[in-house]
Amino acid sequence: MPPRKTFARLSSVIHGRVITAIQALATNPRPSGCRKLAGSQHDWRIRVGDYRVIYEIGDAIRIVRVNRVRHRREVYR
C-alpha cells in the first residue's frame, strides 16, 4: 500500500476547495450531492473533485466531525 497523503500535503488548489467545503458544512451539514454511507448511522460523504470528505453529523449536539479527507481510490479502505 502506498504511503498516505496527509491533508497538509494536498496541492494548494485542492486544499482550498476542501477547506471551503468543510467550512460550508457548518451551516448546511447535508448539502446537495452529499451521500449517507451504508453501514453507518451517522457517516456522510461529500465530493470535492477527486477527493472525498467523510464526516459524521451529531444532530443532538449540533456538531459535524470530519473523519477523513482522501483521494477517492483510498477513502473507503
N, CA, C and O atoms as a Tripos MOL2 file, in Angstrom:
@<TRIPOS>MOLECULE
protein
  308   307    77     0     0
PROTEIN
NO_CHARGES

@<TRIPOS>ATOM
      1 N           0.8450   -1.1750    0.0000 N.3       1 MET1
      2 CA          0.0000    0.0000    0.0000 C.3       1 MET1
      3 C           0.8920    1.2410    0.0000 C.2       1 MET1
      4 O           1.8410    1.3130    0.7800 O.2       1 MET1
      5 N           0.6040    2.2140   -0.8590 N.am      2 PRO2
      6 CA          1.4290    3.4230   -0.8920 C.3       2 PRO2
      7 C           1.2320    4.2610    0.3650 C.2       2 PRO2
      8 O           0.1950    4.1580    1.0190 O.2       2 PRO2
      9 N           2.2090    5.0830    0.7070 N.am      3 PRO3
     10 CA          2.0550    5.9280    1.8900 C.3       3 PRO3
     11 C           0.8760    6.8830    1.7050 C.2       3 PRO3
     12 O           0.6120    7.3530    0.5980 O.2       3 PRO3
     13 N           0.1880    7.1570    2.7820 N.am      4 ARG4
     14 CA         -0.9810    8.0330    2.7210 C.3       4 ARG4
     15 C          -0.5590    9.4850    2.6410 C.2       4 ARG4
     16 O           0.4170    9.9080    3.2600 O.2       4 ARG4
     17 N          -1.3010   10.2170    1.8820 N.am      5 LYS5
     18 CA         -1.0410   11.6430    1.7170 C.3       5 LYS5
     19 C          -1.7370   12.3940    2.8520 C.2       5 LYS5
     20 O          -2.9320   12.1980    3.0730 O.2       5 LYS5
     21 N          -1.0290   13.2280    3.5550 N.am      6 THR6
     22 CA         -1.6580   13.9790    4.6290 C.3       6 THR6
     23 C          -2.3930   15.1790    4.0570 C.2       6 THR6
     24 O          -2.1180   15.6280    2.9440 O.2       6 THR6
     25 N          -3.3120   15.6750    4.8260 N.am      7 PHE7
     26 CA         -4.1390   16.8050    4.3980 C.3       7 PHE7
     27 C          -3.2840   18.0130    4.0320 C.2       7 PHE7
     28 O          -3.5860   18.7170    3.0690 O.2       7 PHE7
     29 N          -2.2400   18.2530    4.7780 N.am      8 ALA8
     30 CA         -1.3790   19.4140    4.5290 C.3       8 ALA8
     31 C          -0.5750   19.2760    3.2380 C.2       8 ALA8
     32 O          -0.0720   20.2710    2.7170 O.2       8 ALA8
     33 N          -0.4490   18.0630    2.7200 N.am      9 ARG9
     34 CA          0.3520   17.8410    1.5160 C.3       9 ARG9
     35 C          -0.4640   17.9450    0.2300 C.2       9 ARG9
     36 O           0.0780   17.7350   -0.8550 O.2       9 ARG9
     37 N          -1.7480   18.2640    0.3270 N.am     10 LEU10
     38 CA         -2.5560   18.4540   -0.8720 C.3      10 LEU10
     39 C          -2.0770   19.6930   -1.6160 C.2      10 LEU10
     40 O          -1.4830   20.5920   -1.0200 O.2      10 LEU10
     41 N          -2.3340   19.7380   -2.9090 N.am     11 SER11
     42 CA         -1.9760   20.9390   -3.6600 C.3      11 SER11
     43 C          -2.7860   22.1190   -3.1210 C.2      11 SER11
     44 O          -3.8570   21.9240   -2.5460 O.2      11 SER11
     45 N          -2.2910   23.3100   -3.3010 N.am     12 SER12
     46 CA         -2.9510   24.4860   -2.7290 C.3      12 SER12
     47 C          -4.3560   24.6880   -3.2800 C.2      12 SER12
     48 O          -5.2390   25.1630   -2.5650 O.2      12 SER12
     49 N          -4.5710   24.3330   -4.5390 N.am     13 VAL13
     50 CA         -5.9050   24.4830   -5.1370 C.3      13 VAL13
     51 C          -6.8880   23.5120   -4.4820 C.2      13 VAL13
     52 O          -7.9770   23.9100   -4.0680 O.2      13 VAL13
     53 N          -6.5050   22.2470   -4.3900 N.am     14 ILE14
     54 CA         -7.3670   21.2340   -3.7760 C.3      14 ILE14
     55 C          -7.5590   21.5400   -2.2910 C.2      14 ILE14
     56 O          -8.6670   21.4240   -1.7680 O.2      14 ILE14
     57 N          -6.4930   21.9240   -1.6250 N.am     15 HIS15
     58 CA         -6.5640   22.2570   -0.1990 C.3      15 HIS15
     59 C          -7.5970   23.3540    0.0340 C.2      15 HIS15
     60 O          -8.4180   23.2480    0.9450 O.2      15 HIS15
     61 N          -7.5630   24.3910   -0.7700 N.am     16 GLY16
     62 CA         -8.5140   25.4940   -0.6330 C.3      16 GLY16
     63 C          -9.9500   25.0550   -0.8730 C.2      16 GLY16
     64 O         -10.8600   25.4850   -0.1640 O.2      16 GLY16
     65 N         -10.1560   24.2020   -1.8680 N.am     17 ARG17
     66 CA        -11.5050   23.7200   -2.1620 C.3      17 ARG17
     67 C         -12.0350   22.8400   -1.0380 C.2      17 ARG17
     68 O         -13.2150   22.9090   -0.6950 O.2      17 ARG17
     69 N         -11.1630   22.0100   -0.4640 N.am     18 VAL18
     70 CA        -11.5800   21.1370    0.6270 C.3      18 VAL18
     71 C         -11.9180   21.9660    1.8680 C.2      18 VAL18
     72 O         -12.9280   21.7120    2.5250 O.2      18 VAL18
     73 N         -11.0910   22.9420    2.1890 N.am     19 ILE19
     74 CA        -11.3490   23.8140    3.3500 C.3      19 ILE19
     75 C         -12.6790   24.5450    3.1790 C.2      19 ILE19
     76 O         -13.4580   24.6350    4.1270 O.2      19 ILE19
     77 N         -12.9440   25.0630    1.9890 N.am     20 THR20
     78 CA        -14.2020   25.7620    1.7220 C.3      20 THR20
     79 C         -15.3910   24.8260    1.9010 C.2      20 THR20
     80 O         -16.4030   25.2090    2.4890 O.2      20 THR20
     81 N         -15.2720   23.6000    1.3950 N.am     21 ALA21
     82 CA        -16.3520   22.6250    1.5200 C.3      21 ALA21
     83 C         -16.5940   22.2640    2.9840 C.2      21 ALA21
     84 O         -17.7440   22.1420    3.4080 O.2      21 ALA21
     85 N         -15.5270   22.0930    3.7560 N.am     22 ILE22
     86 CA        -15.6670   21.7530    5.1700 C.3      22 ILE22
     87 C         -16.2990   22.9100    5.9400 C.2      22 ILE22
     88 O         -17.1550   22.6840    6.7950 O.2      22 ILE22
     89 N         -15.8970   24.1280    5.6520 N.am     23 GLN23
     90 CA        -16.4840   25.2830    6.3320 C.3      23 GLN23
     91 C         -17.9610   25.4260    6.0050 C.2      23 GLN23
     92 O         -18.7410   25.8540    6.8560 O.2      23 GLN23
     93 N         -18.3590   25.0760    4.7850 N.am     24 ALA24
     94 CA        -19.7630   25.1560    4.4010 C.3      24 ALA24
     95 C         -20.6170   24.1470    5.1660 C.2      24 ALA24
     96 O         -21.8200   24.3530    5.3250 O.2      24 ALA24
     97 N         -20.0110   23.0650    5.6390 N.am     25 LEU25
     98 CA        -20.7510   22.0740    6.4210 C.3      25 LEU25
     99 C         -21.2510   22.6430    7.7470 C.2      25 LEU25
    100 O         -22.1950   22.1120    8.3320 O.2      25 LEU25
    101 N         -20.6350   23.7050    8.2170 N.am     26 ALA26
    102 CA        -21.0560   24.3190    9.4770 C.3      26 ALA26
    103 C         -22.4600   24.9030    9.3710 C.2      26 ALA26
    104 O         -23.2140   24.8840   10.3430 O.2      26 ALA26
    105 N         -22.8100   25.4170    8.2100 N.am     27 THR27
    106 CA        -24.1420   25.9940    8.0280 C.3      27 THR27
    107 C         -25.1330   25.0130    7.4190 C.2      27 THR27
    108 O         -26.3340   25.1030    7.6760 O.2      27 THR27
    109 N         -24.6380   24.0770    6.6120 N.am     28 ASN28
    110 CA        -25.5120   23.0960    5.9710 C.3      28 ASN28
    111 C         -24.8030   21.7350    5.9680 C.2      28 ASN28
    112 O         -24.0450   21.4390    5.0440 O.2      28 ASN28
    113 N         -25.0410   20.9060    6.9930 N.am     29 PRO29
    114 CA        -24.3210   19.6310    7.0730 C.3      29 PRO29
    115 C         -24.7690   18.5990    6.0400 C.2      29 PRO29
    116 O         -24.1050   17.5790    5.8620 O.2      29 PRO29
    117 N         -25.8770   18.8490    5.3640 N.am     30 ARG30
    118 CA        -26.3500   17.9300    4.3180 C.3      30 ARG30
    119 C         -26.5710   18.6890    3.0170 C.2      30 ARG30
    120 O         -27.7110   18.8720    2.5890 O.2      30 ARG30
    121 N         -25.4850   19.1320    2.3840 N.am     31 PRO31
    122 CA        -25.6350   19.8910    1.1320 C.3      31 PRO31
    123 C         -26.1000   18.9860   -0.0060 C.2      31 PRO31
    124 O         -26.0750   17.7610    0.1140 O.2      31 PRO31
    125 N         -26.5190   19.5930   -1.0990 N.am     32 SER32
    126 CA        -26.9190   18.7800   -2.2410 C.3      32 SER32
    127 C         -25.7090   18.0020   -2.7370 C.2      32 SER32
    128 O         -24.6000   18.5320   -2.8030 O.2      32 SER32
    129 N         -25.9310   16.7600   -3.0780 N.am     33 GLY33
    130 CA        -24.8450   15.9090   -3.5340 C.3      33 GLY33
    131 C         -24.1930   15.0850   -2.4380 C.2      33 GLY33
    132 O         -23.3750   14.2150   -2.7350 O.2      33 GLY33
    133 N         -24.5320   15.3330   -1.1790 N.am     34 CYS34
    134 CA        -23.9590   14.5250   -0.1060 C.3      34 CYS34
    135 C         -24.6290   13.1580   -0.1170 C.2      34 CYS34
    136 O         -25.7610   13.0140   -0.5790 O.2      34 CYS34
    137 N         -23.9310   12.1730    0.3890 N.am     35 ARG35
    138 CA        -24.4640   10.8100    0.4310 C.3      35 ARG35
    139 C         -24.2570   10.2140    1.8160 C.2      35 ARG35
    140 O         -23.2130   10.4060    2.4400 O.2      35 ARG35
    141 N         -25.2520    9.4990    2.2800 N.am     36 LYS36
    142 CA        -25.1510    8.7540    3.5260 C.3      36 LYS36
    143 C         -24.3850    7.4730    3.2280 C.2      36 LYS36
    144 O         -24.6620    6.8030    2.2330 O.2      36 LYS36
    145 N         -23.4380    7.1290    4.0700 N.am     37 LEU37
    146 CA        -22.6650    5.9130    3.8600 C.3      37 LEU37
    147 C         -23.4120    4.7080    4.4190 C.2      37 LEU37
    148 O         -23.9270    4.7430    5.5360 O.2      37 LEU37
    149 N         -23.4620    3.6580    3.6350 N.am     38 ALA38
    150 CA        -24.1310    2.4300    4.0580 C.3      38 ALA38
    151 C         -23.3570    1.7890    5.2080 C.2      38 ALA38
    152 O         -22.1270    1.8250    5.2370 O.2      38 ALA38
    153 N         -24.0810    1.2080    6.1430 N.am     39 GLY39
    154 CA        -23.4360    0.5130    7.2480 C.3      39 GLY39
    155 C         -23.0770    1.4140    8.4140 C.2      39 GLY39
    156 O         -22.4060    0.9740    9.3470 O.2      39 GLY39
    157 N         -23.5040    2.6500    8.3800 N.am     40 SER40
    158 CA        -23.2070    3.5760    9.4580 C.3      40 SER40
    159 C         -24.4210    4.4540    9.7180 C.2      40 SER40
    160 O         -25.1470    4.8060    8.7880 O.2      40 SER40
    161 N         -24.6410    4.8050   10.9640 N.am     41 GLN41
    162 CA        -25.7990    5.6350   11.2880 C.3      41 GLN41
    163 C         -25.5480    7.1120   11.0410 C.2      41 GLN41
    164 O         -26.4730    7.8410   10.6810 O.2      41 GLN41
    165 N         -24.3190    7.5650   11.2270 N.am     42 HIS42
    166 CA        -24.0690    8.9980   11.2330 C.3      42 HIS42
    167 C         -23.0680    9.4730   10.1850 C.2      42 HIS42
    168 O         -22.8290   10.6770   10.0850 O.2      42 HIS42
    169 N         -22.4760    8.5790    9.4050 N.am     43 ASP43
    170 CA        -21.4240    8.9700    8.4610 C.3      43 ASP43
    171 C         -21.9880    9.3830    7.1160 C.2      43 ASP43
    172 O         -22.8800    8.7380    6.5650 O.2      43 ASP43
    173 N         -21.4430   10.4800    6.6010 N.am     44 TRP44
    174 CA        -21.8360   11.0490    5.3150 C.3      44 TRP44
    175 C         -20.5780   11.3360    4.5170 C.2      44 TRP44
    176 O         -19.4740   11.3320    5.0630 O.2      44 TRP44
    177 N         -20.7450   11.5880    3.2140 N.am     45 ARG45
    178 CA        -19.6050   11.9730    2.3890 C.3      45 ARG45
    179 C         -20.0190   13.0600    1.4220 C.2      45 ARG45
    180 O         -21.1690   13.1240    0.9860 O.2      45 ARG45
    181 N         -19.0560   13.9200    1.0920 N.am     46 ILE46
    182 CA        -19.2170   14.8910    0.0160 C.3      46 ILE46
    183 C         -18.0250   14.7400   -0.9160 C.2      46 ILE46
    184 O         -16.9420   14.3210   -0.5060 O.2      46 ILE46
    185 N         -18.2420   15.0850   -2.1580 N.am     47 ARG47
    186 CA        -17.1890   15.0290   -3.1630 C.3      47 ARG47
    187 C         -16.5880   16.4140   -3.3350 C.2      47 ARG47
    188 O         -17.2990   17.4170   -3.3800 O.2      47 ARG47
    189 N         -15.2790   16.4470   -3.4300 N.am     48 VAL48
    190 CA        -14.5520   17.6760   -3.7530 C.3      48 VAL48
    191 C         -13.5580   17.2770   -4.8340 C.2      48 VAL48
    192 O         -12.4150   16.9260   -4.5390 O.2      48 VAL48
    193 N         -13.9970   17.3320   -6.0790 N.am     49 GLY49
    194 CA        -13.1640   16.8740   -7.1830 C.3      49 GLY49
    195 C         -12.9400   15.3790   -7.0580 C.2      49 GLY49
    196 O         -13.9020   14.6220   -6.9220 O.2      49 GLY49
    197 N         -11.6810   14.9360   -7.1010 N.am     50 ASP50
    198 CA        -11.3430   13.5210   -6.9530 C.3      50 ASP50
    199 C         -11.1820   13.1180   -5.4980 C.2      50 ASP50
    200 O         -10.8260   11.9750   -5.2140 O.2      50 ASP50
    201 N         -11.4350   14.0200   -4.5810 N.am     51 TYR51
    202 CA        -11.2820   13.7520   -3.1530 C.3      51 TYR51
    203 C         -12.6520   13.6020   -2.4980 C.2      51 TYR51
    204 O         -13.6550   14.1280   -2.9800 O.2      51 TYR51
    205 N         -12.6630   12.8780   -1.3980 N.am     52 ARG52
    206 CA        -13.8810   12.6760   -0.6330 C.3      52 ARG52
    207 C         -13.6490   13.1260    0.8000 C.2      52 ARG52
    208 O         -12.5990   12.8700    1.3890 O.2      52 ARG52
    209 N         -14.6540   13.8040    1.3490 N.am     53 VAL53
    210 CA        -14.6380   14.2110    2.7490 C.3      53 VAL53
    211 C         -15.6640   13.3390    3.4560 C.2      53 VAL53
    212 O         -16.8600   13.4300    3.1790 O.2      53 VAL53
    213 N         -15.2000   12.4980    4.3660 N.am     54 ILE54
    214 CA        -16.0800   11.6360    5.1530 C.3      54 ILE54
    215 C         -16.2660   12.3200    6.5040 C.2      54 ILE54
    216 O         -15.2990   12.6500    7.1900 O.2      54 ILE54
    217 N         -17.5220   12.5240    6.8670 N.am     55 TYR55
    218 CA        -17.7900   13.2430    8.1070 C.3      55 TYR55
    219 C         -18.9820   12.6360    8.8180 C.2      55 TYR55
    220 O         -19.7560   11.8670    8.2460 O.2      55 TYR55
    221 N         -19.1050   13.0050   10.0770 N.am     56 GLU56
    222 CA        -20.1440   12.4840   10.9520 C.3      56 GLU56
    223 C         -20.9780   13.6560   11.4450 C.2      56 GLU56
    224 O         -20.4410   14.6970   11.8240 O.2      56 GLU56
    225 N         -22.2930   13.4800   11.4370 N.am     57 ILE57
    226 CA        -23.1920   14.5340   11.9030 C.3      57 ILE57
    227 C         -23.7940   14.0980   13.2310 C.2      57 ILE57
    228 O         -24.3840   13.0230   13.3380 O.2      57 ILE57
    229 N         -23.6370   14.9410   14.2320 N.am     58 GLY58
    230 CA        -24.2720   14.7230   15.5270 C.3      58 GLY58
    231 C         -25.3880   15.7340   15.6800 C.2      58 GLY58
    232 O         -25.1670   16.8380   16.1780 O.2      58 GLY58
    233 N         -26.5930   15.3630   15.2500 N.am     59 ASP59
    234 CA        -27.7180   16.3070   15.2820 C.3      59 ASP59
    235 C         -28.0860   16.7330   16.6990 C.2      59 ASP59
    236 O         -28.4110   17.8960   16.9370 O.2      59 ASP59
    237 N         -28.0330   15.7930   17.6350 N.am     60 ALA60
    238 CA        -28.4400   16.1000   19.0010 C.3      60 ALA60
    239 C         -27.5530   17.1730   19.6310 C.2      60 ALA60
    240 O         -28.0360   18.0210   20.3810 O.2      60 ALA60
    241 N         -26.2620   17.1340   19.3250 N.am     61 ILE61
    242 CA        -25.3480   18.1180   19.9060 C.3      61 ILE61
    243 C         -24.8910   19.1580   18.8900 C.2      61 ILE61
    244 O         -24.0360   19.9930   19.1840 O.2      61 ILE61
    245 N         -25.4730   19.0990   17.6870 N.am     62 ARG62
    246 CA        -25.2260   20.0700   16.6190 C.3      62 ARG62
    247 C         -23.7340   20.2150   16.3100 C.2      62 ARG62
    248 O         -23.1550   21.2960   16.4220 O.2      62 ARG62
    249 N         -23.1370   19.0940   15.9190 N.am     63 ILE63
    250 CA        -21.7110   19.0970   15.6050 C.3      63 ILE63
    251 C         -21.4590   18.2800   14.3400 C.2      63 ILE63
    252 O         -22.1400   17.2910   14.0690 O.2      63 ILE63
    253 N         -20.4680   18.7180   13.5810 N.am     64 VAL64
    254 CA        -20.0020   17.9840   12.4030 C.3      64 VAL64
    255 C         -18.5320   17.6740   12.6430 C.2      64 VAL64
    256 O         -17.7230   18.5740   12.8680 O.2      64 VAL64
    257 N         -18.1960   16.3810   12.5910 N.am     65 ARG65
    258 CA        -16.8110   15.9680   12.8100 C.3      65 ARG65
    259 C         -16.2730   15.3460   11.5250 C.2      65 ARG65
    260 O         -16.8230   14.3620   11.0310 O.2      65 ARG65
    261 N         -15.2090   15.9150   10.9910 N.am     66 VAL66
    262 CA        -14.5840   15.3950    9.7780 C.3      66 VAL66
    263 C         -13.6640   14.2450   10.1700 C.2      66 VAL66
    264 O         -12.7620   14.4100   10.9920 O.2      66 VAL66
    265 N         -13.8990   13.0840    9.5770 N.am     67 ASN67
    266 CA        -13.1030   11.8920    9.8990 C.3      67 ASN67
    267 C         -11.9540   11.6740    8.9260 C.2      67 ASN67
    268 O         -10.8440   11.3500    9.3490 O.2      67 ASN67
    269 N         -12.2010   11.8460    7.6300 N.am     68 ARG68
    270 CA        -11.1750   11.5810    6.6190 C.3      68 ARG68
    271 C         -11.3320   12.5220    5.4370 C.2      68 ARG68
    272 O         -12.4390   12.9150    5.0700 O.2      68 ARG68
    273 N         -10.1970   12.8720    4.8550 N.am     69 VAL69
    274 CA        -10.1480   13.5620    3.5690 C.3      69 VAL69
    275 C          -9.0920   12.8250    2.7690 C.2      69 VAL69
    276 O          -7.8970   12.9220    3.0500 O.2      69 VAL69
    277 N          -9.5560   12.0760    1.7550 N.am     70 ARG70
    278 CA         -8.6170   11.2780    0.9630 C.3      70 ARG70
    279 C          -9.0630   11.2070   -0.4810 C.2      70 ARG70
    280 O         -10.1960   11.5470   -0.8240 O.2      70 ARG70
    281 N          -8.1520   10.7610   -1.3100 N.am     71 HIS71
    282 CA         -8.4700   10.5430   -2.7150 C.3      71 HIS71
    283 C          -9.5370    9.4560   -2.8100 C.2      71 HIS71
    284 O          -9.6130    8.5800   -1.9490 O.2      71 HIS71
    285 N         -10.3390    9.5120   -3.8290 N.am     72 ARG72
    286 CA        -11.4710    8.5870   -3.9470 C.3      72 ARG72
    287 C         -11.0600    7.1240   -4.0010 C.2      72 ARG72
    288 O         -11.8380    6.2650   -3.5860 O.2      72 ARG72
    289 N          -9.8750    6.8110   -4.4930 N.am     73 ARG73
    290 CA         -9.4670    5.4110   -4.5620 C.3      73 ARG73
    291 C          -8.9880    4.8730   -3.2140 C.2      73 ARG73
    292 O          -8.8560    3.6600   -3.0520 O.2      73 ARG73
    293 N          -8.7270    5.7470   -2.2480 N.am     74 GLU74
    294 CA         -8.2230    5.3290   -0.9370 C.3      74 GLU74
    295 C          -9.2120    5.4990    0.2050 C.2      74 GLU74
    296 O          -9.0440    4.8780    1.2540 O.2      74 GLU74
    297 N         -10.2150    6.3040    0.0330 N.am     75 VAL75
    298 CA        -11.0190    6.7410    1.1680 C.3      75 VAL75
    299 C         -11.8370    5.6310    1.8130 C.2      75 VAL75
    300 O         -12.0590    5.6830    3.0220 O.2      75 VAL75
    301 N         -12.2880    4.6440    1.0780 N.am     76 TYR76
    302 CA        -13.1590    3.6190    1.6370 C.3      76 TYR76
    303 C         -12.4130    2.3970    2.1460 C.2      76 TYR76
    304 O         -13.0480    1.4440    2.5970 O.2      76 TYR76
    305 N         -11.1150    2.3930    2.0900 N.am     77 ARG77
    306 CA        -10.3060    1.2420    2.5550 C.3      77 ARG77
    307 C         -10.1360    1.2710    4.0470 C.2      77 ARG77
    308 O          -9.4890    0.3880    4.6120 O.2      77 ARG77
@<TRIPOS>BOND
     1     1     2 1
     2     2     3 1
     3     3     4 2
     4     3     5 am
     5     5     6 1
     6     6     7 1
     7     7     8 2
     8     7     9 am
     9     9    10 1
    10    10    11 1
    11    11    12 2
    12    11    13 am
    13    13    14 1
    14    14    15 1
    15    15    16 2
    16    15    17 am
    17    17    18 1
    18    18    19 1
    19    19    20 2
    20    19    21 am
    21    21    22 1
    22    22    23 1
    23    23    24 2
    24    23    25 am
    25    25    26 1
    26    26    27 1
    27    27    28 2
    28    27    29 am
    29    29    30 1
    30    30    31 1
    31    31    32 2
    32    31    33 am
    33    33    34 1
    34    34    35 1
    35    35    36 2
    36    35    37 am
    37    37    38 1
    38    38    39 1
    39    39    40 2
    40    39    41 am
    41    41    42 1
    42    42    43 1
    43    43    44 2
    44    43    45 am
    45    45    46 1
    46    46    47 1
    47    47    48 2
    48    47    49 am
    49    49    50 1
    50    50    51 1
    51    51    52 2
    52    51    53 am
    53    53    54 1
    54    54    55 1
    55    55    56 2
    56    55    57 am
    57    57    58 1
    58    58    59 1
    59    59    60 2
    60    59    61 am
    61    61    62 1
    62    62    63 1
    63    63    64 2
    64    63    65 am
    65    65    66 1
    66    66    67 1
    67    67    68 2
    68    67    69 am
    69    69    70 1
    70    70    71 1
    71    71    72 2
    72    71    73 am
    73    73    74 1
    74    74    75 1
    75    75    76 2
    76    75    77 am
    77    77    78 1
    78    78    79 1
    79    79    80 2
    80    79    81 am
    81    81    82 1
    82    82    83 1
    83    83    84 2
    84    83    85 am
    85    85    86 1
    86    86    87 1
    87    87    88 2
    88    87    89 am
    89    89    90 1
    90    90    91 1
    91    91    92 2
    92    91    93 am
    93    93    94 1
    94    94    95 1
    95    95    96 2
    96    95    97 am
    97    97    98 1
    98    98    99 1
    99    99   100 2
   100    99   101 am
   101   101   102 1
   102   102   103 1
   103   103   104 2
   104   103   105 am
   105   105   106 1
   106   106   107 1
   107   107   108 2
   108   107   109 am
   109   109   110 1
   110   110   111 1
   111   111   112 2
   112   111   113 am
   113   113   114 1
   114   114   115 1
   115   115   116 2
   116   115   117 am
   117   117   118 1
   118   118   119 1
   119   119   120 2
   120   119   121 am
   121   121   122 1
   122   122   123 1
   123   123   124 2
   124   123   125 am
   125   125   126 1
   126   126   127 1
   127   127   128 2
   128   127   129 am
   129   129   130 1
   130   130   131 1
   131   131   132 2
   132   131   133 am
   133   133   134 1
   134   134   135 1
   135   135   136 2
   136   135   137 am
   137   137   138 1
   138   138   139 1
   139   139   140 2
   140   139   141 am
   141   141   142 1
   142   142   143 1
   143   143   144 2
   144   143   145 am
   145   145   146 1
   146   146   147 1
   147   147   148 2
   148   147   149 am
   149   149   150 1
   150   150   151 1
   151   151   152 2
   152   151   153 am
   153   153   154 1
   154   154   155 1
   155   155   156 2
   156   155   157 am
   157   157   158 1
   158   158   159 1
   159   159   160 2
   160   159   161 am
   161   161   162 1
   162   162   163 1
   163   163   164 2
   164   163   165 am
   165   165   166 1
   166   166   167 1
   167   167   168 2
   168   167   169 am
   169   169   170 1
   170   170   171 1
   171   171   172 2
   172   171   173 am
   173   173   174 1
   174   174   175 1
   175   175   176 2
   176   175   177 am
   177   177   178 1
   178   178   179 1
   179   179   180 2
   180   179   181 am
   181   181   182 1
   182   182   183 1
   183   183   184 2
   184   183   185 am
   185   185   186 1
   186   186   187 1
   187   187   188 2
   188   187   189 am
   189   189   190 1
   190   190   191 1
   191   191   192 2
   192   191   193 am
   193   193   194 1
   194   194   195 1
   195   195   196 2
   196   195   197 am
   197   197   198 1
   198   198   199 1
   199   199   200 2
   200   199   201 am
   201   201   202 1
   202   202   203 1
   203   203   204 2
   204   203   205 am
   205   205   206 1
   206   206   207 1
   207   207   208 2
   208   207   209 am
   209   209   210 1
   210   210   211 1
   211   211   212 2
   212   211   213 am
   213   213   214 1
   214   214   215 1
   215   215   216 2
   216   215   217 am
   217   217   218 1
   218   218   219 1
   219   219   220 2
   220   219   221 am
   221   221   222 1
   222   222   223 1
   223   223   224 2
   224   223   225 am
   225   225   226 1
   226   226   227 1
   227   227   228 2
   228   227   229 am
   229   229   230 1
   230   230   231 1
   231   231   232 2
   232   231   233 am
   233   233   234 1
   234   234   235 1
   235   235   236 2
   236   235   237 am
   237   237   238 1
   238   238   239 1
   239   239   240 2
   240   239   241 am
   241   241   242 1
   242   242   243 1
   243   243   244 2
   244   243   245 am
   245   245   246 1
   246   246   247 1
   247   247   248 2
   248   247   249 am
   249   249   250 1
   250   250   251 1
   251   251   252 2
   252   251   253 am
   253   253   254 1
   254   254   255 1
   255   255   256 2
   256   255   257 am
   257   257   258 1
   258   258   259 1
   259   259   260 2
   260   259   261 am
   261   261   262 1
   262   262   263 1
   263   263   264 2
   264   263   265 am
   265   265   266 1
   266   266   267 1
   267   267   268 2
   268   267   269 am
   269   269   270 1
   270   270   271 1
   271   271   272 2
   272   271   273 am
   273   273   274 1
   274   274   275 1
   275   275   276 2
   276   275   277 am
   277   277   278 1
   278   278   279 1
   279   279   280 2
   280   279   281 am
   281   281   282 1
   282   282   283 1
   283   283   284 2
   284   283   285 am
   285   285   286 1
   286   286   287 1
   287   287   288 2
   288   287   289 am
   289   289   290 1
   290   290   291 1
   291   291   292 2
   292   291   293 am
   293   293   294 1
   294   294   295 1
   295   295   296 2
   296   295   297 am
   297   297   298 1
   298   298   299 1
   299   299   300 2
   300   299   301 am
   301   301   302 1
   302   302   303 1
   303   303   304 2
   304   303   305 am
   305   305   306 1
   306   306   307 1
   307   307   308 2
@<TRIPOS>SUBSTRUCTURE
     1 MET1         2 RESIDUE 1 A MET
     2 PRO2         6 RESIDUE 1 A PRO
     3 PRO3        10 RESIDUE 1 A PRO
     4 ARG4        14 RESIDUE 1 A ARG
     5 LYS5        18 RESIDUE 1 A LYS
     6 THR6        22 RESIDUE 1 A THR
     7 PHE7        26 RESIDUE 1 A PHE
     8 ALA8        30 RESIDUE 1 A ALA
     9 ARG9        34 RESIDUE 1 A ARG
    10 LEU10       38 RESIDUE 1 A LEU
    11 SER11       42 RESIDUE 1 A SER
    12 SER12       46 RESIDUE 1 A SER
    13 VAL13       50 RESIDUE 1 A VAL
    14 ILE14       54 RESIDUE 1 A ILE
    15 HIS15       58 RESIDUE 1 A HIS
    16 GLY16       62 RESIDUE 1 A GLY
    17 ARG17       66 RESIDUE 1 A ARG
    18 VAL18       70 RESIDUE 1 A VAL
    19 ILE19       74 RESIDUE 1 A ILE
    20 THR20       78 RESIDUE 1 A THR
    21 ALA21       82 RESIDUE 1 A ALA
    22 ILE22       86 RESIDUE 1 A ILE
    23 GLN23       90 RESIDUE 1 A GLN
    24 ALA24       94 RESIDUE 1 A ALA
    25 LEU25       98 RESIDUE 1 A LEU
    26 ALA26      102 RESIDUE 1 A ALA
    27 THR27      106 RESIDUE 1 A THR
    28 ASN28      110 RESIDUE 1 A ASN
    29 PRO29      114 RESIDUE 1 A PRO
    30 ARG30      118 RESIDUE 1 A ARG
    31 PRO31      122 RESIDUE 1 A PRO
    32 SER32      126 RESIDUE 1 A SER
    33 GLY33      130 RESIDUE 1 A GLY
    34 CYS34      134 RESIDUE 1 A CYS
    35 ARG35      138 RESIDUE 1 A ARG
    36 LYS36      142 RESIDUE 1 A LYS
    37 LEU37      146 RESIDUE 1 A LEU
    38 ALA38      150 RESIDUE 1 A ALA
    39 GLY39      154 RESIDUE 1 A GLY
    40 SER40      158 RESIDUE 1 A SER
    41 GLN41      162 RESIDUE 1 A GLN
    42 HIS42      166 RESIDUE 1 A HIS
    43 ASP43      170 RESIDUE 1 A ASP
    44 TRP44      174 RESIDUE 1 A TRP
    45 ARG45      178 RESIDUE 1 A ARG
    46 ILE46      182 RESIDUE 1 A ILE
    47 ARG47      186 RESIDUE 1 A ARG
    48 VAL48      190 RESIDUE 1 A VAL
    49 GLY49      194 RESIDUE 1 A GLY
    50 ASP50      198 RESIDUE 1 A ASP
    51 TYR51      202 RESIDUE 1 A TYR
    52 ARG52      206 RESIDUE 1 A ARG
    53 VAL53      210 RESIDUE 1 A VAL
    54 ILE54      214 RESIDUE 1 A ILE
    55 TYR55      218 RESIDUE 1 A TYR
    56 GLU56      222 RESIDUE 1 A GLU
    57 ILE57      226 RESIDUE 1 A ILE
    58 GLY58      230 RESIDUE 1 A GLY
    59 ASP59      234 RESIDUE 1 A ASP
    60 ALA60      238 RESIDUE 1 A ALA
    61 ILE61      242 RESIDUE 1 A ILE
    62 ARG62      246 RESIDUE 1 A ARG
    63 ILE63      250 RESIDUE 1 A ILE
    64 VAL64      254 RESIDUE 1 A VAL
    65 ARG65      258 RESIDUE 1 A ARG
    66 VAL66      262 RESIDUE 1 A VAL
    67 ASN67      266 RESIDUE 1 A ASN
    68 ARG68      270 RESIDUE 1 A ARG
    69 VAL69      274 RESIDUE 1 A VAL
    70 ARG70      278 RESIDUE 1 A ARG
    71 HIS71      282 RESIDUE 1 A HIS
    72 ARG72      286 RESIDUE 1 A ARG
    73 ARG73      290 RESIDUE 1 A ARG
    74 GLU74      294 RESIDUE 1 A GLU
    75 VAL75      298 RESIDUE 1 A VAL
    76 TYR76      302 RESIDUE 1 A TYR
    77 ARG77      306 RESIDUE 1 A ARG
